[in-house]
């Protein structure tokens, strides 16, 4: 492989350490600000996700010693959702973080390997296999002796110059995806603010219920054996309008979705976390389906479908849904009947029409950006294993526009 060499992880790290024992960090230690504590949601993707944190004091973080992670470190889940691995970028929000009892961290020898290159490699199929090969599936999924076994894992390592060139290509795609995400987030915030100002807080009398405007969980089905998009709960964004992932599956039951539907999780903790999406695929006849753990809001004829989406993102509506959850065995659900009885304002038709005109244009831009980001992510994920293995030479791409 020319400039590529095979290393054991133990040969390219300066330090590796487990997270704290559970007894060393408890809910009672959490405060409103301080040193952020990582959990599984922060390890979604390639680099640290900094959307939300719990915090501990500087003194508590100091007491946890090697469970503190810093910029450039790698953090890996060893218990629970296995396969998660991220790097902490140099421009992270905080200088240090406390890892959880379900994580371990490592610091690389920077003269041998870039931390982002390392993280991206272990997101490839072969990299994920290497993480998971010591996993136990008995009880809670976990890696056996995580730090010692991971040090024996091997990884191909090219020269730093090749790593730099590969990451220039990969990160350029991620940068485009990030720009789209920021544009979409800004547009959605504007539309949400207009919805609240002109619909929910405009002084219209609250004398209707949601079922006057929308069908709740409309009865639909697909012929058994139909192949269609399957939207898993994990693909619903907590921020952002459209499902960020799906796969083609054979329909054997579940809830059918069509363009103009809003879908939201009905179970804890997904509902509280804002798992919601707007269905608007590019073709009018495109359909999708998912489990029965969704609430589906479908507009009555002539009503604004986008208005229902922004309602589902409205804090008061989410709080109402959460307050009406019930059930046993730890997992609670809100019923379609309770959602249907949510009290709504009597919205004049001209207000509906005006909001629809504005929101539809916004949602089309967001949709197009979302689909472009999906295309870029698919391109990245196609290129990544070939670049990370040396199969695809950097020179083959550098002179071509991606």
Residue pairs with C-beta under 8 A, 6 or more apart in sequence:
1 156
1 158
1 390
2 390
3 158
3 159
3 162
4 156
4 157
4 158
4 162
4 390
5 156
5 157
5 158
6 154
6 155
6 156
6 157
7 112
7 113
7 154
7 155
7 156
7 157
8 151
8 152
8 153
8 154
9 106
9 150
9 151
9 152
9 153
9 154
9 155
10 151
10 152
11 112
12 108
12 109
12 112
12 113
12 118
12 155
12 157
13 106
13 107
13 108
13 109
13 151
14 107
14 108
14 109
15 66
15 106
15 107
16 104
16 105
16 106
16 107
16 147
16 150
16 151
17 66
17 67
17 104
17 105
17 106
17 147
18 66
18 67
18 78
18 104
18 146
18 147
19 67
19 99
19 100
19 101
19 102
19 103
19 104
19 105
20 64
20 67
20 98
20 99
20 100
20 101
21 101
22 101
24 63
24 64
24 67
25 37
25 56
25 60
25 64
25 98
25 100
25 101
29 56
29 57
29 60
30 37
30 54
30 55
30 56
31 55
31 56
31 57
32 55
33 55
34 55
34 56
34 57
34 58
34 60
34 61
35 55
35 56
35 57
35 58
35 60
35 61
35 68
35 94
35 96
35 97
35 98
36 50
36 53
36 54
36 55
36 93
36 94
36 97
36 98
37 53
37 54
37 55
37 56
37 97
37 98
37 99
37 100
38 48
38 53
38 69
38 75
38 97
38 98
38 99
38 100
38 103
39 54
39 100
40 77
40 80
40 81
40 84
40 102
41 49
41 51
41 52
42 48
42 49
42 50
42 51
42 53
42 86
43 49
43 75
43 76
43 77
43 81
43 84
43 85
43 86
43 103
44 84
45 86
46 86
46 87
46 116
46 119
46 120
46 123
46 174
47 86
47 87
47 88
47 89
47 116
47 119
48 75
48 86
48 87
48 88
48 89
48 92
48 97
49 86
50 92
50 93
50 94
51 238
51 239
56 98
60 98
61 68
61 96
61 98
64 98
67 98
67 99
67 105
68 96
68 97
68 98
68 99
69 75
69 88
69 96
69 97
69 98
69 99
69 105
70 88
70 95
70 96
70 97
70 107
71 88
71 89
71 90
71 92
71 95
72 87
72 88
72 90
72 107
72 108
72 110
72 115
73 87
73 88
73 105
73 106
73 107
73 115
74 85
74 86
74 87
74 88
74 105
74 106
74 107
74 108
74 115
74 118
74 119
75 85
75 86
75 87
75 88
75 97
75 99
75 103
75 104
75 105
76 84
76 85
76 103
76 104
76 105
76 106
76 131
76 146
76 150
77 83
77 84
77 85
77 102
77 103
78 102
78 103
78 104
78 142
78 143
78 146
79 101
79 102
79 140
79 141
79 142
79 143
80 102
80 140
80 141
80 142
81 141
82 131
82 132
82 135
82 141
82 142
82 143
83 128
83 131
83 132
85 119
85 122
85 123
85 131
86 119
87 115
87 116
87 118
87 119
88 97
88 115
89 116
99 105
104 146
104 147
104 150
106 150
108 114
108 115
108 118
111 160
112 157
112 160
113 155
113 157
113 160
113 163
114 160
114 163
114 164
114 167
116 167
116 171
117 163
117 166
117 167
117 388
118 155
120 167
120 170
120 384
120 388
121 127
121 155
121 156
121 388
122 128
122 130
122 131
122 155
123 384
124 384
124 385
124 388
124 389
125 385
126 385
126 389
127 155
127 388
130 153
130 154
130 155
131 143
131 150
131 153
132 143
134 143
134 144
134 145
134 146
134 149
135 141
135 142
135 143
135 144
136 142
136 143
136 144
143 149
143 150
156 388
156 389
156 390
157 163
158 166
158 390
162 394
165 394
165 398
166 387
166 388
166 394
169 383
169 387
169 394
169 397
169 398
169 402
170 380
170 383
170 384
170 387
172 402
173 376
173 377
173 379
173 380
173 402
174 380
176 372
176 373
176 376
177 373
177 376
177 377
180 369
180 370
180 372
180 373
181 240
181 373
183 365
183 369
184 240
184 241
184 365
184 366
184 369
184 370
185 239
185 240
187 362
187 365
187 366
188 239
188 240
188 241
188 313
188 362
188 366
190 362
191 306
191 310
191 358
191 359
191 362
191 363
192 310
192 313
192 314
194 355
194 358
194 359
195 307
195 310
195 311
195 314
195 355
195 359
196 314
198 351
198 354
198 355
199 307
199 310
199 345
199 347
199 351
199 355
200 311
200 314
200 316
200 345
202 345
202 351
204 345
204 346
204 347
204 348
204 351
205 345
205 346
206 343
206 344
206 345
206 346
207 343
207 345
207 346
208 343
208 344
208 345
208 346
209 340
209 341
209 342
209 343
209 344
210 216
210 297
210 311
210 339
210 340
210 341
210 342
210 344
211 340
211 341
212 300
212 344
213 299
213 300
213 303
213 307
213 308
213 344
213 347
214 297
214 298
214 299
214 300
214 303
214 308
215 296
215 297
215 298
215 299
215 300
216 295
216 296
216 297
216 336
216 337
216 339
216 340
217 255
217 295
217 296
217 336
218 296
218 298
220 255
220 256
220 258
221 256
222 228
222 251
222 256
222 287
222 289
223 251
224 251
224 252
224 253
225 250
225 251
225 252
226 250
226 251
227 248
227 249
227 250
227 251
228 248
228 249
228 251
228 287
228 288
228 289
229 246
229 247
229 248
229 249
229 281
229 286
229 287
229 288
229 289
230 246
230 247
230 248
230 249
230 288
230 289
230 290
231 243
231 246
231 257
231 263
231 277
231 288
231 289
231 290
232 245
232 246
232 247
232 290
233 265
233 270
233 275
233 290
233 291
233 293
233 294
234 245
235 243
235 244
235 245
235 246
236 243
236 244
236 263
236 265
236 270
236 275
236 276
236 277
237 243
237 244
237 275
237 276
237 277
238 273
238 274
238 275
239 274
240 370
241 277
241 278
241 309
241 363
241 366
241 367
241 370
242 277
242 278
242 280
242 366
242 367
242 370
242 371
243 277
243 279
243 288
244 370
244 374
245 374
246 288
249 289
251 289
254 289
254 290
254 291
254 292
255 263
255 289
255 290
255 291
255 292
255 294
255 296
256 287
256 288
256 289
257 263
257 279
257 287
257 288
257 289
257 290
257 296
258 279
258 287
258 288
258 298
259 279
259 280
259 281
259 284
259 286
260 279
260 280
260 298
260 299
260 305
261 278
261 279
261 296
261 297
261 298
261 305
262 276
262 277
262 278
262 279
262 296
262 297
262 298
262 305
262 308
262 309
262 311
262 312
263 276
263 277
263 279
263 290
263 294
263 295
263 296
263 297
264 271
264 275
264 276
264 277
264 294
264 295
264 297
264 312
264 321
265 271
265 273
265 275
265 276
265 293
265 294
265 295
266 293
266 294
266 295
266 321
266 333
266 334
266 335
266 336
267 293
267 331
267 332
267 333
268 322
268 325
268 331
268 332
268 333
270 293
271 318
271 321
271 322
271 325
271 334
272 318
272 322
274 313
274 318
276 309
276 312
276 313
278 305
278 306
278 309
278 363
279 288
280 363
280 367
281 288
282 367
282 371
293 333
295 321
295 334
295 336
295 339
297 308
297 309
297 311
297 312
297 339
298 305
298 308
299 305
299 307
299 308
303 352
304 352
304 353
304 355
304 356
304 359
306 355
306 356
306 359
306 360
306 362
306 363
307 352
307 355
307 356
307 359
309 363
310 359
311 317
312 318
317 342
320 342
321 334
321 338
321 339
321 342
322 334
324 334
324 335
324 338
324 339
325 332
325 333
325 334
326 332
326 333
326 334
326 335
327 333
379 402
383 392
383 397
385 391
386 392
387 394
387 397
